[in-house]
C-alpha cells in the first residue's frame, strides 16, 4: 500500500470515534497494554508531559511543545484530531511523521494488531509512542484523546500532568455532571507527579484535590496563581499578553480564550523548571520569571508546531477566520470575539456533530450574522437541515448546504471586501475547510 491507501485502510478498517461516534470508541487499556508490551514499552525511553481537559488542551499542548523546542529539546508531539493530514497527529520538533514511516508501520505490524481489532486511536497512539522512541526524542507532549482514566495515552508516567478545564462534552461517555466528567479526567493524575489544573469550580475542585491526595501528587491551580494580567487581540490574528513575572508576550495563536490557556502553560512551565527542564529559568523569592526561550516559544507556537484552527485568519478582504471551538465552553469565548470583529457584515459557515449540546451552542451564536449551515463528511455530523431548523428557535436564520465547500463558496459569493467570514462549529468542518477551500 502507498500512503493514501494506508490512510484509507486506517480510516475504514479501524473503529474511529471521530467518524463513527460511540461505536468507534473502545473502553479500557487491554489493547494499549498489548501494544506497549509488543514494542518494548517505548514511552519509558523519554520524559512525557500529559495534557487533558475539555477545552484548550490542544493549544496548551502545542505551546508547551514550542517552548521546549526553543529550549533545544528534541520534542515529540502527539495530538488529535488532525485537520488536513493524518501525519499532523505525530510530530517531532514540529515535523510530521514521514509518510513512509506510517506505511511501514502498518505493513510490518498488521499481522500483530489485526487480531486485536484495535480502535483507530489505539493503533495511532502505539504508532506515536514507538515513533518517538525511534526518533530519539528527549520529551514528548501527549494530548489525551478522550476523558483520561481509560484513555489509551494514560499508560505513560509523565513528569507533569495538566488538566485545562472541565465543561460539558462527551457526556454519553464521561458522565452527566461536571463532577463525573472531572473524575474521568482526573485519572491522568499520577503518584508523585505534579498536577496543574487550569480552571476549576466548586464542583470540580474537590474532585481534583481528592485524587491528588489519594495518589500522593502535588497539585497547583493555575487560576490561583494568575500570571497573565491582560490579553489583547493583535491586528494579525494573534494575541498580546502582559504577565506578572514573564514580561510581555506575543503569540501567533489567536482567540481571547488563549489568556486562560497561557496562564495554564506558564504554571506548567514553572513545574517543569522545578525539575530542571528549563535551566535558564530564573527564580526570585520562589517565583519563576522570564527566560530567553519563552518569548519565541510562545510567539511561534503555531509556526513551530503546525497547529491550525485556533482563531486562524486565513485571508483578508474579506477577512476569513476559522476556529475549532465545538462546545458550549468554547463558544462562550467565540461568541464574544465574533461580536468584536470590525466588519460591515458577518457571514458564518457553521456545522456541528450530533453528540454535542446543539441547543447550548445555538443560544450563544450571534444574531446579527448571515448563516450558511452545513455538515462535515462524518457519520457524527448533524444534518444541515436539522441544524437550520433548530437554529430558527433562537432567531438564527440561514441557508442549508450539503457540503462545507458549497457553504463556503456561497459565503464568499455573498461577502464584500469589508465583510468577515467565520468557519466553525466542529473540528471536522474546519478540517474540511482547510483541506478543500484554502
N, C-alpha and C positions, 0 to 999 in steps of 0.2 A: 504493500500500500504506500502511496505517497502521502504527503502531509494532509492535503484536503480530504483524502479518503480516510485517513486515520481519524481526523476530527469528526467526520460523519459517523464513523464507527463508534466513537466515544459518545457522541450526542444521541445516537439512535439505539445503541445496544445497552448502554449503562443507564439504570434508573436515575433520573435527573430531576431533583426538586424544582430547580429554577424553571424547567419547562413543563413538568407534569404535576407539580404540587405534592400533596400528601403521598401519592403512590410512588413518587420518586425519592422519598425520604426513608432512610434506613436508620432505625434507632439502635444504639448500642455500639460497642467498640470491638466486637469479635473480629470482624474483617480487618479493622485497622491494626489490631494486635498481631494478626496473622501476617499482614504486610510487614509490620515492624520487625517481626522475628525473621521473616524471609530475607529482608535486606540488611540484617545485622544491626538494627537499632540506629539508623543513620543520624537521627536528631541528637544523639548523645555526643556527636563529634563537633558540635558548635553550640554557642550560647543562643538562647531564644528569648524573645520578648513576645508575650501573648496579649492580644488586644481583642476584647469583646465589647458587647453593649448593643443597644438598639440602633441609635443613630450616631454618626460621626466616627465610627471605628475605622472606616476607610481613610478618611482624612488624617486621623491621628496616626494610623499605621504608616502612611506614606511620609508624613512629616518627620516621625522618629527615624525612619529609614534614611531619609535625605540628610538629616543632621549627622547620623552615624557615618554615612558615606563621605560627607565633607570632612569628618574626623580621620579619614584614612582607612576605615574598616572595609573589609570585603563583606557586603551586606546582602543576604538573601531576603526576598520579599515575597510572601505568599498571600494573595488576596482573592476575593471573589465578589460578584461575578465579573466576567470580562465585558468590556464594552464592544469591541470590534473583533478581536482575535483571541483565541484560546490562550496563546502564549503570554498574554498580559498577566495571567494569574501567577506565573512563576518567573521571577526576575532575580538577577544578580547585578548589583550596582546599577539598577535601572534598565539593564539589557534583558529583554525577554528570552526565555529558553529557546534554543535553536530548534527549528522545525525537525531537523534530523534527529535530535535527542528525543523528541516526542514520538516520532515514528519508530525509532529503535527500541524505546522502552516498551511500547505496546507490542511490537513484533516479537521481542525477546521474551516478554513476561506473560503473554496470553495464555500459554499452557498452564501457568501457575494460577492466574487470577480468574479466568473464566469459570472454573468450578465453584469459586466463591460467590459468584454473582454479585460483585460489589456494586455499590452506587457510583455514579459519576464522581461525586465529591470524595468518596473513599479512595478511589483509584488516583484521582488528581492529587490528593494530599500525599499519598505514598510516593508518587512521582516527584513531587516537590521536595520532600524530605531527602530522598535519595539524590536528587539533582544537587541540592545544596552541599551534601557531603562530597559528591564527585567534583564539584567546583571549588571546594576548599573554602567555604565562607567562614568568616570569623563569628558572625552573629546573624541570626535570622529573625525578622519581624513577621509574626504569624497572626493573621486575622482569623478569628473564629468564624466558622461558616454559619451555624445556626444554633442559638442557645449557648451552650458552654459545657455543662456537666457531661452530656453524652455526645458532644461534637467530636469528630474524629481527630481534630487537632489537639484534643485535650490529653494526649499521651505525653506531651512534652513537659519537661521540668524547667520553666523559664527562670530568668533572673529577675524579671518584674512582670507582674500581671496587671493589666489595665482594663477597667470596665468604664466605658464612656458615660453611659446613662441608661435609664430604663424607661421605656414607654410601651404603649400597646402595639404589638406587632407579632405575627405568627402565633396568635392565641390558641389556635387549634392544636398546636404542638407544645407550647410553653406554659400555658395557663391563662386563666381569665382575669386574674388580678395582677397588679404590679408586684405584689409580694411573691406570687407564684413565679412570675417571669424572672424576678430578681434571684430567686432561689436557683433556677436553672442556670442563669448567667454567672452566679457566684461560684459555680462548680469549677471555674478555672483558678480560683484562689487555692494556692498550694502551701503545704507545710514549709515554713521558714522563708517563703518568697514574699517580698514586699508587694502589697496590693495598692494600686492607685485607683480611686473612684472619681470620675469626673464630676458627675452630678448625682445627687440622691435627694430623697424627700422623707417625710415621716414614715412612709410605708416601706421604703426600700432600705433606708439606712440601717435599721436594726437587723435586717437580713444579712447585710454585708459584715456588720460588726460581729454578729454571732458566728458566721462562717470563719472569719479571720481568727476569732478566739478559739474556735473548735480545732483548727489545724495549726495554731501557733504561728500565724503570719502577722506581721505589722501591717497597718492599714492607714492610708492617708486620703483624706477627702480634698480634692483639688479646689473645690469651691470654698473651702475653709481657709485656703492659702492662696488668695486671689492675687495672681501675678499680673494679669492683663488689666490695665487701668482703663483703656479706651480702645475702640476699634472703628476704623473709618474706611468705607469702600474707596478704592482708587479709580481714576479715570480709565485705567486699562483693564479693569475687571478683577483686580486683586484686592488685598486689604493692607491697611497700615495700622500698626498696633503701637501703643505706648505701654510699657511694662514697669513693674515696680523695681526689679533688680536686674533685668536683662536689656535695659535701654529701649530704643525704638527699633521696631522690626517691620519689614515689609514681607508680604507673601504673594506668590503668584496663584495661590488658591483663593478664589472668591467666595462670597457668601458671608452674611453677617453672623451665621452660626459658627464661623471659624473662631470667633472670640472665645467661646467655651472650649472648642477643640484645642486651641493653642494653650489655654490655661492648663488643660489636662496634659498636653505634651510637655510643657515646662516642668510640671510636677513630676512626671515620669522621668525626665532627664535628670532631675535632682536625685532621684532614687538610683539611677544608673551611675551618677557621679560618685555617690557614696560607696559604690562597689568598684570604683576605679576605672570605669569605662570611658570617662571624659576627663582625662588627666589635666587638661588645661583649664578646666572649670574652677573659678576662684571661689573661695568660701570666706565670708566675713560674718562673724558672730553667728555661725551656724546657718547663714543664708547663702545659697549658691547664686552667684551672679554671672555676669557676662563672660563669654568665651568666644574666641575669634571665629570658630567654625559655625557658631549658631546663626549668625546673620545670613550667610549664603545658604545654609541648610534650610532655613525657613523661606528665604526669598526664592529659592529654586526647588521647592518641594515638588511641584508638578513636573518641572523640567528634568530634575534628577531621577524621578521615579516613573514618569509616564502616566501619572494619574490624570484621568479625564472626567468630565461631567460634574464638576463642583462649581456651580455658577460660572460656567465656562463661556466666555464671549468668543464666538466663532467667526463673527464678521460684523461690519458696521455698514450703515446706510442701505437698508435698515439694520439696526442692532439686532443680532441674533444670539440668544443665550440659551444654554441647556443646563439642567440640573437633575440629578438622580433622586432627589427627595421623593419619597413614595408613601409616607405615612403621616399621621397627624402630628407627631413630634417634629418631623422635618418641615411640614407645611406651616407650622406656627411661625417659622422664620421666613420661609419663602414668600408667604403671602405679604409679610411686612415689606420685604425687599422689592417685590414686584410693584407695590404701591409707590415706592421711592424712585422708580425708573423715570427719567426725564424723556418723555416721548410724546408725540402727538396722539397716537393710538396704540393700544396694546393688543397683540394677537397671541393667543395661547393654543399651541398644539398639545393636546392632552389625552393621555390614556392611562389606565390602571390595570392591575391584576385583580382577579376576583376574590382573593382571600384577604384583602386589606379592608380597613374601615372606610368604605367608599363614602358613606354619608358624612363621616367625621372630617374627611378631607374636603369634600364639596362645600361644606359650611365655611371653609376658610378661603375659598377661591375668590379672587377679586370679581366684583360685579361689573366693573367698567372695562370689560375686555370683550373681544370677539373670539369665540371658541371654535376650534376645529377638533372634534372628538375623533379618536382613532384607537387602534389596538396594535399591539406588537404581535409578532409571529410566535405565539406561545399558547399552549393549552390552558395556561393560567390566565390569559388575557381576558378582560371583561369586554363583552361585545360593545362596540362603539354606539350601537343603537340603544342598548340598555343604559349606558353611561349618559348619553344625551337625555334620555327620559328622566333618569334620576336627577340630573342637574337642573331640570326645569323646576323641581320642587324648591330650589334655592335661588330662583330668579336668575339662573345662568342659562343663556341660550346660545346655540351654535349649530353647526352643520356636522354631520357624521361622515367619516371617510373610512374606507376599508383597510387602508394601509398608512403607515407613517409617512411614506414618500408622497402619497396623494395629499395627505393633510398638510404637509409642509409646503408642497408646491402651491396649494390653494392659498395658504397664508402669505407666501412670497408674492403671488399674483395680486393679492389684495393690499399688501403693505406698501406704504410710501417710504421715501428715504428717511423721513423724520419719525418713523414708527419703530416699534420694537416687537420682535417675535420671541416668545419663550416656548421651549420644547421640554416637556417633562411629565411627571406623574408616575413614572415607572422607570427603573433602570433599563428595562428591555426596550422601551420606547426611545430612550436616549441612545442606547447602543445601536439600534437600527438607524436612527437619525445620523449618528456619527459615521456609520459604515456606508450608508447609501446616499446621504444628502450633502456631506461635507467634503 
